[in-house]
Amino acid sequence: MSQVIPGESEGIESVLRRFKREVSKAGIFPDMRKHRHFETPIEKRKRKAIARHRQNKRRFRT
Protein backbone atom coordinates (compact mmCIF):
# COMPACT_ATOMS: atom_id res chain seq x y z
CA MET A 1 0.00 0.00 0.00
CA SER A 2 1.42 3.38 -0.99
CA GLN A 3 1.23 6.23 1.45
CA VAL A 4 2.29 9.86 1.19
CA ILE A 5 2.38 12.25 4.14
CA PRO A 6 1.96 15.90 3.11
CA GLY A 7 4.41 18.47 4.41
CA GLU A 8 3.54 21.59 6.40
CA SER A 9 3.16 24.06 3.53
CA GLU A 10 3.02 21.56 0.65
CA GLY A 11 0.29 22.03 -1.93
CA ILE A 12 -2.23 19.33 -2.81
CA GLU A 13 -0.91 19.16 -6.39
CA SER A 14 2.60 18.22 -5.33
CA VAL A 15 1.28 15.67 -2.82
CA LEU A 16 -0.88 14.11 -5.53
CA ARG A 17 2.09 14.02 -7.91
CA ARG A 18 4.23 12.27 -5.27
CA PHE A 19 1.42 9.79 -4.59
CA LYS A 20 1.07 8.94 -8.29
CA ARG A 21 4.83 8.40 -8.51
CA GLU A 22 4.75 6.06 -5.48
CA VAL A 23 1.85 4.08 -6.95
CA SER A 24 3.62 3.67 -10.29
CA LYS A 25 6.83 2.56 -8.55
CA ALA A 26 4.91 -0.01 -6.53
CA GLY A 27 3.34 -1.47 -9.71
CA ILE A 28 -0.22 -1.20 -8.46
CA PHE A 29 -1.85 -0.16 -11.76
CA PRO A 30 -0.71 -3.17 -13.83
CA ASP A 31 -1.74 -5.48 -11.00
CA MET A 32 -5.13 -3.75 -10.77
CA ARG A 33 -5.68 -4.11 -14.53
CA LYS A 34 -4.68 -7.76 -14.38
CA HIS A 35 -7.28 -8.53 -11.69
CA ARG A 36 -10.03 -6.33 -13.12
CA HIS A 37 -11.82 -9.18 -14.94
CA PHE A 38 -11.55 -12.92 -15.37
CA GLU A 39 -8.96 -14.04 -17.89
CA THR A 40 -9.46 -17.30 -19.77
CA PRO A 41 -6.49 -19.68 -20.09
CA ILE A 42 -6.18 -18.84 -23.80
CA GLU A 43 -6.03 -15.09 -23.06
CA LYS A 44 -3.46 -15.76 -20.35
CA ARG A 45 -1.27 -17.75 -22.77
CA LYS A 46 -1.52 -15.00 -25.39
CA ARG A 47 -0.62 -12.29 -22.87
CA LYS A 48 2.39 -14.25 -21.62
CA ALA A 49 3.55 -15.02 -25.18
CA ILE A 50 3.40 -11.32 -26.07
CA ALA A 51 5.33 -10.47 -22.90
CA ARG A 52 8.01 -13.05 -23.77
CA HIS A 53 8.23 -11.65 -27.29
CA ARG A 54 8.68 -8.10 -25.97
CA GLN A 55 11.29 -9.25 -23.48
CA ASN A 56 13.28 -11.09 -26.16
CA LYS A 57 13.00 -8.08 -28.45
CA ARG A 58 14.49 -5.83 -25.74
CA ARG A 59 17.21 -8.36 -24.94
CA PHE A 60 18.50 -8.54 -28.53
CA ARG A 61 18.07 -4.84 -29.35
CA THR A 62 21.75 -3.84 -28.94
N, C-alpha and C positions, 0 to 999 in steps of 0.2 A: 504494500500500500504506500503510495507516495504522499508525502506531507510537506507543506511549505509553511513556515511561520513568518508572517509579515513583520518587517522592522517598524521602528517607531514612526518615522515620517515617510514610509515607503508607500507609493501610490498603488492602487488596485491593479493598474495595468501591468506594472512591473512584477507584482506578485503573481498575477495570472500567467505572465510570460515564463516566470521561473517554474511555476507548477506544470505548464505544458512541456517544458524542457525535461523536468523530472519524470513525467509520465512517459515521454518518448524514450528516455534512457532506460526506463524499467521494462519497456516492451509490452505495455498494457494494451495498446490499441490492436496490434496484430493478434494477441491472444483473445481479445474481446471479439474481433471479427471471426476468428476461428470457431468460437463457441456460440456464435449468434444463432445458427440454425444447424439442423442435423445434416451430416455429410455422409452420403452413401459410400460404400467401399470403392466403387469405381471413381467417384469424384476425388476421393482421398488419394488413390493411386495416381490419377492425373496430376493432382496438385504436387505430389511428391516427385513425380517424374519431371515436371516443369522446374521445380526447385533444384533438382540434381543437374538438369541441363544448364540452368543459370550459373550454378556453382562451378561446373566444369568450364563454362565459357569464361568466367572470371579467372579461373586458375590458369588457363592457357592463353590469356590475353597479352602477355608480355611481348 
